[in-house]
Amino acid sequence: MTTLLVIAKQPLPGRVKTRLTPPFTPAEAASLAEAALADTLDTAVAVPADRHVLVLDGEPGPWLPPGFVVVPQVPGGLDVRLAAAFAACAGPALLIGMDTPQVTPEHLAPALCWDRHDAWFGPAVDGGFWALGLAVPDPALLLGVPMSRRDTGTVQHERLRAAGLRIGGLPVLRDVDTAQDARRVAARTPGTRFAALHAALTAAAAGASA
């Protein structure tokens, strides 16, 4: 039974996407985070996993589509929270975050196959990772990995390699952390909620400064 995990924060002003401020206000940054989360969840629920689980810091809102089990994140650093999410899975699990609204079912589909791989790894442009899949979700593979650093992905990948796992590669994607990231991701995904909202916010800002 394969589980698709999405780890996320409730999109509240001042709690999410603070590096988008400025140029966006805290409320606008939160709305962009909500759009990214909604796009991500819609993609995730379209992937034919056996279970779809949202591992949430906060409370669910109208952005949550049907088909998800919602579980709270545990306290602690990100490595602890990711490890706990995997520990709650009885079989293979694939975890993604809320920072890549450009993700598609086609990006994720390979990671539902475990015939030739024990792990799947999706590197991010910023040096982290946007996806991690484990055939046997061992929390020890994540605990102690330094998070939110330029070498996070390298360290995590080496942890998998050192454990002797056969690692499958997923495409490199860009996390939305900065305004430049937001602009680039929106430009590449014109059909998403995220892109539509980004266009509306930037047009409004341009109009106000004209």
C-alpha positions as CSV (number, residue, x, y, z in Angstrom):
1,M,0.0,0.0,0.0
2,T,1.7,3.2,-1.2
3,T,1.0,6.4,0.7
4,L,1.4,9.9,-0.9
5,L,2.3,12.4,1.8
6,V,2.1,16.2,1.4
7,I,3.7,18.1,4.2
8,A,2.4,21.7,4.6
9,K,1.7,24.7,6.8
10,Q,-1.7,26.3,7.1
11,P,-1.3,29.4,4.8
12,L,-1.7,32.2,7.4
13,P,-0.1,35.7,7.0
14,G,3.2,35.9,8.7
15,R,3.6,32.2,9.0
16,V,4.3,31.1,5.4
17,K,6.4,32.4,2.6
18,T,7.8,35.3,4.6
19,R,10.7,35.6,2.1
20,L,8.2,36.8,-0.4
21,T,7.7,40.0,1.7
22,P,8.6,42.4,0.2
23,P,7.5,42.9,-2.6
24,F,4.3,41.1,-1.5
25,T,2.5,41.9,1.7
26,P,2.2,39.2,4.3
27,A,-1.5,38.6,3.3
28,E,-0.5,38.4,-0.4
29,A,2.4,36.0,0.4
30,A,-0.1,33.8,2.4
31,S,-2.5,33.8,-0.6
32,L,0.3,32.7,-2.9
33,A,1.1,29.9,-0.4
34,E,-2.6,28.9,-0.4
35,A,-2.7,28.8,-4.2
36,A,0.5,26.7,-4.3
37,L,-0.9,24.3,-1.7
38,A,-4.2,24.0,-3.5
39,D,-2.4,23.2,-6.8
40,T,-0.2,20.7,-5.1
41,L,-3.1,18.9,-3.4
42,D,-5.0,18.7,-6.6
43,T,-2.0,17.1,-8.3
44,A,-1.4,14.7,-5.4
45,V,-5.0,13.5,-5.3
46,A,-4.9,12.8,-9.0
47,V,-2.0,10.4,-8.5
48,P,-3.3,6.8,-8.0
49,A,-1.7,6.1,-4.6
50,D,-3.5,3.9,-2.1
51,R,-3.6,6.6,0.5
52,H,-3.3,10.4,0.3
53,V,-2.2,12.1,3.6
54,L,-1.8,15.8,4.4
55,V,0.7,16.2,7.2
56,L,-0.4,19.7,8.4
57,D,0.9,22.3,10.7
58,G,-2.3,24.2,11.5
59,E,-5.9,23.7,10.5
60,P,-7.4,22.6,7.2
61,G,-9.3,25.1,5.1
62,P,-11.5,25.3,2.0
63,W,-8.3,24.7,-0.1
64,L,-8.4,21.0,1.0
65,P,-9.9,18.7,-1.7
66,P,-11.7,15.5,-0.9
67,G,-9.7,12.4,-0.7
68,F,-7.1,13.3,2.0
69,V,-6.6,12.1,5.5
70,V,-5.3,15.0,7.6
71,V,-2.8,14.3,10.4
72,P,-0.9,16.9,12.5
73,Q,2.8,17.5,12.3
74,V,4.8,16.5,15.4
75,P,6.8,19.1,17.2
76,G,10.5,19.5,16.4
77,G,12.8,20.4,13.5
78,L,12.0,19.6,9.9
79,D,14.0,16.4,9.9
80,V,12.0,15.2,12.9
81,R,8.7,16.1,11.3
82,L,9.6,14.4,8.0
83,A,10.8,11.3,9.8
84,A,7.5,11.1,11.8
85,A,5.5,11.4,8.7
86,F,7.3,8.4,7.2
87,A,7.1,6.5,10.4
88,A,3.3,6.6,10.3
89,C,3.3,4.7,7.0
90,A,3.0,0.9,6.9
91,G,4.3,0.5,3.4
92,P,6.1,2.5,0.6
93,A,5.6,6.3,0.9
94,L,6.4,9.3,-1.3
95,L,6.6,12.7,0.4
96,I,6.3,16.1,-1.3
97,G,6.0,19.6,0.1
98,M,3.8,22.6,-0.8
99,D,6.5,24.7,-2.4
100,T,6.3,23.3,-6.0
101,P,2.9,24.2,-7.5
102,Q,4.3,23.3,-10.9
103,V,4.4,19.6,-9.9
104,T,2.3,17.3,-12.2
105,P,1.1,13.7,-11.9
106,E,3.7,12.8,-14.6
107,H,6.5,14.1,-12.3
108,L,5.3,11.8,-9.5
109,A,4.2,8.7,-11.4
110,P,7.6,7.0,-11.6
111,A,7.9,7.1,-7.8
112,L,4.9,4.8,-7.4
113,C,7.0,1.9,-8.8
114,W,9.2,0.1,-6.4
115,D,10.3,-2.9,-8.6
116,R,13.8,-1.5,-9.2
117,H,14.2,1.2,-6.6
118,D,14.2,1.4,-2.8
119,A,14.1,5.2,-2.8
120,W,13.2,8.1,-5.0
121,F,14.8,11.5,-4.8
122,G,13.6,14.8,-6.3
123,P,16.3,17.5,-6.0
124,A,15.4,21.2,-5.8
125,V,17.2,24.1,-7.5
126,D,18.2,25.6,-4.2
127,G,20.1,22.5,-3.0
128,G,17.3,20.9,-1.1
129,F,14.8,18.3,-2.2
130,W,11.1,18.6,-3.2
131,A,10.3,14.8,-3.1
132,L,11.5,11.8,-1.2
133,G,10.2,8.3,-1.6
134,L,11.1,5.3,0.6
135,A,10.0,1.7,-0.1
136,V,10.7,1.0,3.6
137,P,10.0,4.3,5.4
138,D,12.8,4.2,8.0
139,P,12.8,7.4,10.1
140,A,16.6,7.0,10.7
141,L,17.2,7.9,7.0
142,L,16.0,11.5,7.8
143,L,16.8,12.2,11.4
144,G,19.8,14.5,11.8
145,V,19.9,15.6,8.2
146,P,20.4,19.4,8.3
147,M,17.5,21.1,6.7
148,S,17.0,24.4,4.8
149,R,20.7,24.6,3.7
150,R,22.4,24.5,0.3
151,D,23.7,21.1,1.0
152,T,20.5,19.5,2.4
153,G,19.9,17.6,-0.8
154,T,23.4,16.4,-1.0
155,V,23.4,15.2,2.6
156,Q,20.0,13.5,2.3
157,H,21.0,11.7,-1.0
158,E,24.3,10.5,0.6
159,R,22.3,9.2,3.5
160,L,20.2,7.1,1.1
161,R,23.3,5.9,-0.8
162,A,25.2,5.0,2.3
163,A,22.2,2.8,3.4
164,G,22.7,0.8,0.2
165,L,19.4,1.9,-1.3
166,R,18.8,1.8,-5.1
167,I,17.8,5.4,-5.8
168,G,15.6,6.6,-8.6
169,G,15.9,10.2,-9.8
170,L,13.0,12.6,-10.2
171,P,13.3,15.9,-12.2
172,V,14.9,19.0,-10.6
173,L,12.2,21.5,-9.6
174,R,12.3,25.0,-8.2
175,D,10.9,25.7,-4.8
176,V,9.0,28.9,-4.4
177,D,10.9,30.7,-1.7
178,T,11.7,34.2,-3.1
179,A,9.9,36.6,-5.4
180,Q,12.2,35.6,-8.2
181,D,11.3,32.0,-7.6
182,A,7.6,32.9,-7.7
183,R,8.0,34.8,-11.0
184,R,9.9,31.9,-12.7
185,V,7.5,29.2,-11.5
186,A,4.4,31.2,-12.4
187,A,5.8,31.8,-15.9
188,R,6.3,28.0,-16.5
189,T,2.8,27.0,-15.2
190,P,0.3,29.3,-16.8
191,G,-2.7,27.0,-16.0
192,T,-2.3,26.9,-12.3
193,R,-4.0,28.9,-9.5
194,F,-0.5,30.0,-8.4
195,A,0.2,31.5,-11.8
196,A,-3.1,33.2,-12.1
197,L,-2.9,34.8,-8.6
198,H,0.7,35.8,-9.2
199,A,-0.3,37.6,-12.4
200,A,-3.1,39.4,-10.7
201,L,-1.0,40.5,-7.8
202,T,1.8,41.8,-9.9
203,A,-0.6,43.5,-12.3
204,A,-2.2,45.3,-9.3
205,A,1.2,46.3,-8.0
206,A,2.2,47.7,-11.4
207,G,-1.1,49.6,-11.7
208,A,-0.7,51.1,-8.2
209,S,2.8,52.4,-9.0
210,A,1.9,53.8,-12.4
